[in-house]
Amino acid sequence: MSAVVATLLAEFETAAQAAQEAEAALRKRMLAEVARLERQRAFAYRRLNLMRPVAEAVAAAANEEAALASGLATLRAELGWDSDSDTRSETLARFADVARAIFASCAETEEAPAATVARALADFESWYAARYQRPFWILFEQYVPEMPLVER
């Protein structure tokens, strides 16, 4: 093989490897972006699926005290919290601000009720993430062990 052909083939090989590396890097970035969006979607649906029953419970209350009790009881039920701990108590105390915002929006004492509730929830989420170094919505990830199939 001549030196010119060897040089040409070496250049083609370098170009092929560069293209392969560029493709692999793009795939890695795309996978990371898809994972980020999947998590964002999951958290959005968890937010919706929690706030729907909490808002309904708070809205049905006759006064703020009952609203707080109903909202926090609903949160406990949704998380499956049957017992207390310092972490749970602190979380419930902070979530009370969200229930208060919902109650205030139902009483129409706020000018922009949806924004007030959204801000209260965002503040709660930020507090939780800073306090416990993980998103609040992780609490809704429950491991369900696979059960063996039993035939009759």
C-alpha positions, 0 to 999 in steps of 0.5 A, spaced: 500 500 500 502 506 498 504 512 503 498 516 500 493 511 500 495 509 507 494 517 509 488 517 506 485 511 510 488 514 516 484 520 515 478 516 514 479 512 520 480 518 524 473 522 521 469 515 522 472 515 530 470 522 531 463 521 528 462 515 532 464 519 539 460 525 537 454 520 536 455 517 543 456 524 546 449 526 543 446 520 545 449 521 552 446 528 553 439 526 550 438 520 555 440 525 560 435 530 558 430 524 557 431 522 564 430 529 567 424 530 563 421 524 565 423 526 573 419 533 571 413 529 568 413 524 574 413 530 579 408 534 576 403 528 576 405 527 583 404 534 585 397 534 581 395 527 585 397 530 591 394 537 591 387 534 588 385 531 594 388 536 599 385 542 596 378 538 596 379 536 603 381 544 605 376 547 601 370 542 604 372 545 611 368 550 615 374 554 618 381 554 618 383 550 623 378 544 620 382 546 614 389 545 616 387 538 620 383 536 614 389 538 609 394 535 613 390 528 615 390 528 607 397 529 606 399 523 611 394 518 608 397 520 601 404 518 604 401 512 608 404 516 614 401 512 620 406 514 625 409 520 627 417 522 627 421 528 628 421 529 620 414 527 619 412 532 624 417 538 621 414 536 614 407 537 616 408 543 620 411 546 614 406 543 609 401 547 613 402 553 610 400 550 603 393 548 606 393 555 609 394 558 602 389 553 599 384 555 605 385 563 604 384 562 596 377 558 597 375 564 602 377 569 596 381 573 601 387 573 596 387 577 589 391 571 585 389 565 589 392 560 584 399 564 584 399 564 592 397 557 593 403 555 587 408 559 591 406 556 598 407 549 595 414 551 591 416 554 597 415 548 601 418 544 596 424 548 596 424 548 604 424 540 603 429 540 598 434 544 602 432 541 609 433 533 607 437 534 600 432 531 596 426 532 592 419 532 597 416 528 591 421 522 592 417 520 598 411 518 593 416 513 590 414 506 593 418 500 592 413 494 591 416 487 591 414 482 586 410 477 589 411 470 586 405 467 582 402 462 585 398 457 581 392 453 584 
